Amino acid sequence: MQMPDPTSPLKIGTRGSPLALAQAYETRNRLMEAHGLPDAAFEIVVIKTTGDKILDRPLKEIGGKGLFTREIEEALSSGAIDLAVHSMKDMPTLQPEGLMIGCYLPREDVRDAFVSITYEDVYSLPMGETVGSSSLRRRAQLANYRPDLKLVEFRGNVQTRLKKLQEGVAAATFLAMAGLNRLGMEMVARSVIEPEDMLPAVAQGAIGIERRAADPRAEALLAPIHDMATGERLTAERAYLATLDGSCQTPIAGLAIHAGDGLWLRGEILRPDGSDVIRGEIRCAISDAAEAGADLARQLLGQAPKDFFTWR
């Protein structure tokens, strides 16, 4: 295997937000440690995606999860970069022809964080208070639990959303605890919400590294840093999401954890306005993760009316 070197560095593609860069540097550092390489053997390449350029409209109005991956995947397919680092909750379940997710890093905290300048937790919010979120899943879950709250669109990176709180655009918001931890900003969370109260997005807290399928050098480089346990959990979660045909336009939550020598997968689908929620769970052997994920999705879909994912 030809190792990258300073004269021909391995190019790692990423979005340009502080969190995306933190994830790219974590990937680089793990590769350096695994292979005894200097940082000069790698180059971080920042690619601005459509989702980063359009911040004044809800995601559901401008497209699905591909908004945060399309340009990066085009660069990977063309050979402009060698690896692409993604937040897996942003990733479509199907990759472009010739590309594959070749590696998962160890998964971070999967929970959502409640963030507010004024209030300690979601239970403290008074009736009619304003909460900001760009996540259709979080909005639907909150509307189901607290239909009295006023929900407003709240897009941007972590720093932008914190600034909006300071400006009074909303009294509270929700962020992924994983992102705060990776940025060293865990103190921003006023409280952490357990999955039993707010089931997270599929693959929340997981970093995936995409490569060209026909690239043996990248395959060999990534093999030592792949976290098998994360891969097993995401196999179930992403099969569940794929069967539901999930996107940024549908409120879907799901989480798989190891239980004994198998997996326990929980899932829920919600009407976008939060007026109804359907929940289910399934336990399976690790070898049956993908089949179990699809089975749980079919169970939930079997209970849902045809108009379940449309606004009333």
MOKA-V237013 format. One record per pair of residues at least 24 apart in sequence whose C-alpha atoms are under 10 Angstrom apart, sorted by the first residue. I is the first residue (numbers start at 1). J is the second residue. Records with the same first field share a line. If there is no record, write none. Layout:
I->J  J
This chain:
1->216  217  218  220  221
2->216  217  218  220  221
3->35  37  41  217  218  220  221
4->37  38  40  41  42  217  218  221
5->37  38  39  40  41  42
6->37  38  39  40  41  42  43
7->40  41  42
8->40  41  42  43
9->39  40  41  42  43  44  82
10->40  41  42  43  44  45  81  82  83  218
11->41  42  43  44  45  76  79  80  81  82  83  84
12->42  43  44  45  46  76  80  81  82  83  84  85  209  210  211
13->43  44  45  46  47  71  72  73  75  76  80  81  82  83  84  85  86  209  210
14->44  45  46  47  48  49  68  69  71  72  73  81  83  84  85  86  87
15->44  45  46  47  48  49  51  52  68  69  71  72  84  85  86  87
16->44  45  46  47  48  49  52
17->46  48  52  156  157  158  159
18->157  158  159  179  182  183
19->87  157  158  159  178  179  180  181  182  183
20->46  85  86  87  157  179  182  183  207
21->45  46  85  183
22->179  182  183  184
23->85  86  87  105  179  182  183  207  208
24->83  84  85  86  207  209
25->85
26->85  105  182  207
27->83  84  85  104  105  207  208  209  222  225
28->85
30->105  222  224  225  226
31->221  222  223  224  225
32->221
33->224  225
34->221  222  223  224  225
35->221  222  224  225
43->81  82
44->81  83  84
45->72  80  81  82  83  84
46->72
47->71  72  75
48->72
51->155  156
52->155  156  157
54->155  156
55->154  155  156
56->153  154  155  156
57->134  153  154  155
58->133  134  135  136  153  154  155  248  249
59->134  135  136  153  155  248  249
60->134  135  136  247  248  249  250
61->248  249
62->249
63->247  248  249
64->90  91  92  246  247  248  249  250
65->89  90  91  92  93  246  247  248  249
66->90  91  92  93  95  247  248
67->91  92  248
68->92
69->95
70->95  96
72->210
73->99  210  211  212
74->99
76->210  211  212
77->211  212  213
78->212
79->212
81->211  212
82->210  211  212  215  217  218
83->209  210  211  212  218  222
84->208  209  210  211  212
85->207  208  209  210  211
86->206  207  208  209  210
87->179  203  204  205  206  207  208  209
88->201  202  203  204  205  206  207  208  209  234  238
89->200  201  202  203  204  205  206  207  208  238  247  248
90->201  202  203  204  207  247  248
91->202  203  208  238  247
92->238  241  242  245  246  247  248
93->238  239  240  241  242  243  245  246  247
94->238  242
95->210
96->212
97->212  213
98->211  212  213  214  215
99->210  211  212  213  214  215
100->208  209  210  211  212  213  214
101->208  209  210  211  212  213
102->208  209  210  211  212  213  218  219  220  222  223  226  231
103->207  208  209  210  211  219  221  222  223  224  225  226  227  228  230  231
104->206  207  208  209  210  222  223  225  226  227  228  229  230  231  232  234
105->205  206  207  208  209  222  225  226  227  228  229  230  231
106->205  206  207  208  225  226  227  228  229  230  231
107->178  203  204  205  206  207  208  227  229  230  231  233  234
108->176  177  178  179  181  182  204  205  206  207  230
109->176  177  178  179  180  181  182  204  205  206
110->176  177  178  179  193  194  195  199  200  201  202  203  204  205  206  255
111->175  176  177  178  192  193  194  195  196  197  198  199  200  201  204  205
112->138  174  175  176  177  178  179  180  189  191  192  193  194  195  197  198  199  200  201  204  205
113->173  174  175  176  177  178  179  180  186  188  189  190  191  192  193  194
114->172  173  174  175  176  177  188  189  190  191  192  193
115->161  162  165  171  172  173  174  175  187  188  189  190  191  192
116->162  165  166  170  171  172  173  174  188  189  190  191
117->162  165  166  168  170  171  172  173  188  189  190
118->165  171  172  190
119->171  172  190  191
120->172  189  190  191
121->172  189  190  191  192  193
122->146  172  173  174  190  191  192  193
125->149  171  172
129->170  171  172
130->168  169  170  171  172  173
131->165  169  170  171  172  173  174
132->161  164  165  169  170  171  172  173  174
133->161  170  172  173  174  175
134->173  174  248
135->174  175  201  248  249  250  251
136->247  248  249  250  251  252  270  271  272  273  274
137->198  199  200  201  248  249  250  251  252  253  268  269  270  271  272  273  274
138->173  174  175  198  199  200  201  251  252  253  272  274
139->174  251  272  273  274
140->250  251  252  269  270  271  272  273  274  275  276  277
141->197  198  199  251  252  253  268  269  270  271  272  273  274  275  276  277
142->198  273  274
143->271  272  273  274  275  276
144->270  271  272  273  274  275  276  277
145->197  198  274  275
146->274
147->273  274  275
158->183  185
162->188
176->200  201  204  205
177->204  205
178->204  205  206
179->204  205  206
181->205
195->253  254  255  266
196->266
198->253
199->252  253  254  255  266  267  268
200->252  253  254  255  267  268
201->237  241  251  252  253  254  255  267  268
202->233  234  236  237  238  240  241  246  252  253  254  255  256  267
203->230  233  234  235  236  237  238  241  253  254  255  256
204->234  253  254  255
205->230
206->230  231  234
229->257  258  286
230->256  257  258
232->256  257  258  262  263  286  287  288  289  290
233->257  258  262  263  264  265  286  289  290  293
234->289  290  293
235->286  287  288  289  290  291  292  293
236->263  264  265  284  286  287  288  289  290  291  292  293  294  295  296
237->265  266  267  289  290  292  293  294  296  297
238->289  290  293  294
239->289  290  291  292  293  294  295  296  297
240->265  266  267  289  290  291  292  293  294  295  296  297  298
241->267  293  294  296  297
242->293  294  297
243->293  294  295  296  297  298  301
244->269  293  294  296  297  298  300  301
245->297
249->309  310
250->308  309  310
251->277  309
252->277  309
253->279
254->279  280  281  293  297
255->281
256->281  282  283  289  293
257->283
258->283  284  285  286
259->283  284  285  286
260->285
261->285  286
262->286  287  288  289
263->287  288  289  292
264->289  292  293
265->289  292  293  296
266->293  296
267->293  296  297  300
268->296  297  300
269->297  300  301  304  308  309
270->304  308  309
271->304  307  308  309  310  311  312
272->308  309  310  311  312
273->309  310  311  312
274->311
275->308  311  312
276->304  308
277->304  308
278->303  304  308
279->303
